[in-house]
Every structure is written in C-alpha cells, then in structure tokens.
Amino acid sequence: MLFRVTPDSPVPLGEQIAACVRGAIADGSAQPGERLPPARSLAGSLGVNVHTVLRGYQRLRDEGLVELRRGRGTVVTGRTDAPGLARLLTLAAELVAEARALGVGDEEILRLVASQLPTAAAESGAH
C-alpha cells in the first residue's frame, strides 16, 4: 500500500493517511485481514509524528474500516461492505474539502447534502 501526504495541503495529515487506506480498501488493493504498517515505522517513512498516524488509524477504526489490535497492530476489517463504505467516505471527504475551499460552512454543507436526499429517493422510486 502506498502512502503519500502533502504537508502544505489544507487537509490534515492524519486525514490524508486515512484517505490512502480508504482508497486502497475501495479499489481492492487492501484486503480484509491485511495489516497496515506499524504507526512508528509509517511515521518515520512519511516524516510525520507517530500521533498523526495514530489519529488517521483511529479515524479508520471509528469508520469501521480497520481494527486496532493490541499485539497485532492495525488490520483491515472483514466487512463485506468495506470497499463501498470506503468509497463513500472518500467522496464525503472530497465534498467537504471542496465546499470548505469555496468558503461553504458546515451547516450549509449539511443542508446541501440533506437537500439531495428527497431527490435521490424520488429518482430511485423509493419512498
């Protein structure tokens, strides 16, 4: 798995690390049961603080994409919906980043997304 971070990006480094893993899960290059690099070694190779890597890993854990196991490290979960979920989380992160770059606030982002829900349900025939 390839990890890349851009220090001058407005996206926090921990989120960039999480995005790398999400992308690998979404495209199938990271498989269930696969171990991620230890936080300390990844931090050293990227030139970031180990806590930055841990924040990224914890975010992925909170999203249900990885498990943090004492003694075994960080492991990709076996969720069958993980690739789709990873893709949705990636799209959501891109939406938020783009909206913030345009100066759109959090409440407006939520309103914009919510405004699409009835439209999407009507188009799919769901009620």
Secondary structure, 3 states (H helix, E strand, C coil): CCCCCCCCCCCCHHHHHHHHHHHHHHCCCCCCCCECCCHHHHHHHHCCCHHHHHHHHHHHHHCCCEEEECCCEEEECCCCCHHHHHHHHHHHHHHHHHHHHCCCCHHHHHHHHHHHHHHHHHHHCCC
